[in-house]
């Protein structure tokens, strides 16, 4: 599925509170030619009815002096953050979701995204060059994951939306089958 021609996004401040909103062409590059306004610390895509498993899509970045380790370990200080949640029937499926996701789900997802390396950690600052970096969200009603990927200088807002759609399709077609097996 192709992204819409224009996407509605919220501008987020350093506390991830909405400080503005705009409609951007899908063809606009995420990494601007000129710096972002100082009060903008990230973007969040507004909810799109075509997403069921993808609960949130954000774009974030580190200021160059903010996290030198991250900057040295990764190709870009910009990242795409996608929150994924899968409904399960009972506690047994909830408990096994983490293992099944790591054993089979990540491989299927990486293949669909065209990514070759992945890792799991406690937060984005733990990422060390992996194409796909995963944080597991435990303790909620349903198993969830936050997936991080690099945003390169050529990526557009439409490219980021399209990646989230690939994750949505993988959840629907692959992950449900793996997690409910």
N, C-alpha and C positions, 0 to 999 in steps of 0.2 A: 504494500500500500504506500502510495506517495504522500508526502506531507502536504498540508494545505499551503496555498500560496503565501498566506500571511499567518503568523502565529502570535497569540496574545501571551505576553510574558509579564511577570511581576519583577520589579527591581527590588532586591533585598539589601538591607543594611547589614552591618557587622553582627547584629543579634538575630539575623535571618528574619527580621520583621519587614513587611512590605513597606517600601518608602516611595513607590511609584509604579506605574504600569504603562505599557505601550504595546503597540502592534508592530511587529517587525516582519519584513519580507523573509520568506524561508531561505532566500538566496543570500541574505546578509551574513557576512563572516562573524563568528563569535568573537574572535580576537581582533579588536579594533586597531585601526592604523594609529589612532591617538589614544592616550590612557582613558580608562573609564572615569567618570566623575568620582571624586573621593568618597562620597557617601554611598556608592553602590559597591557591594561586596559579593554579589552573585545575582543569578536570575532563577526564577521558577516558572515553568510553563503552567498556564492555567489548565484545569482539568479538561480532558478531551473525552467525549463519550465513547470513542472507539477503544479506550483502554479499560480492561477489567482487572488485570493482575498487576499492571504497573500503576502504583498508587501516587507516585510523585516523580517529577523530572526536574533536576536542578543543574545549573552550570555554576561552578565555583572556580576560584583561583586563589593562589597565595601571592602576596606582594613579594617581590624579589628578596627583600631582607627579612621577611616573616618566617620562613622555614627553609633555611639553606640546605639542610639534609634532603628535603623533598625535591628541591630544585636540582640538586646534584644527582639524585637517583632516578629522575624521571625526565622524559623528553620535553615536557611542557609543565608550566605551573598551573595551566588550565585543566579542569577535569569535568567530565559528565558524571552526574550522580543520579542513579535510577533506583527507586524503591520498589521492590517486588514483594508481593504477598500472595501466597497460595492457600486456599481454604482446604482444610482436611476434616475428615469425618469425626475422628476421635483422638484421644490422648496418645494411643499407641502410634498412630500415623504422625501425630505432632512430634513425638520423640524420635521417630525414625527419619523424619524429613531431613535433618541435618546430614546424617550419614549418606542417605540416598542422593541428596543434592551433590555432595562432594564426590561420591563414587561415579555417578553417571550424568547427573544434571549439568554440572559445570562443563563437562566435555562436550555435550550436545549444544549447550549455549555458546561456548567458545567457537565451535565449528560454524554455527549459524552466523556469528558475528565476524568470522574470519580472523579470530585472534589466536595466538599460539601459546601464550603463557598466562598463568593465573596464580593468585595467592589469596590467602585468607588472613585477616588481622583484626585488630580492635578498632581501627579508625584510619582515615585517609592518610594521616601522617606516617603510618606504618608501611605504606606502599613503597616498594623498591624496584621500580621498573617493569612490573608485570603489566601485560596488556589489559588484563581484567583483574580487578582487585575487589574482594568480597568481604563485607562485614555482616556477620550473622546477627539477626535481631531475635533474641529469645525473651520469653516472659510476656509475650503479647497473646492475644486470642488465637492468632494464626501464625505459622512460621513465616518469617520474612527475611529479606536480605537487602542490603544496599550494595549496588554494583557500581564500581568506579571505572571509568575509561578515560584515556587521554583525549583532550581536545587539541588538535594541531592547528597551526595558522590557516590552513585551507578549509577547515570545517565551518559549515554554515549552521544556522539555527535549524534549518531543514534536515541537515545531516544528523544532528543530535536527536531530533524528533524521530527520524527514520531508525536510528539505533534503538531507541526506546520501543519502537514498533516491532523490531526484530525480537527484542526481549519478550514483548507481549505475545508474539506468535510462537516463540519457543516455549513459553509458559503454557500456552493453550495446547500446543501439539506434542511437546516432548516432556516437559517437567511434570505435568499432571499425571501422565502415564507412569513415569518413573517413581514419583512420590506415592502414588496410590497402589503400586504393584504389591 
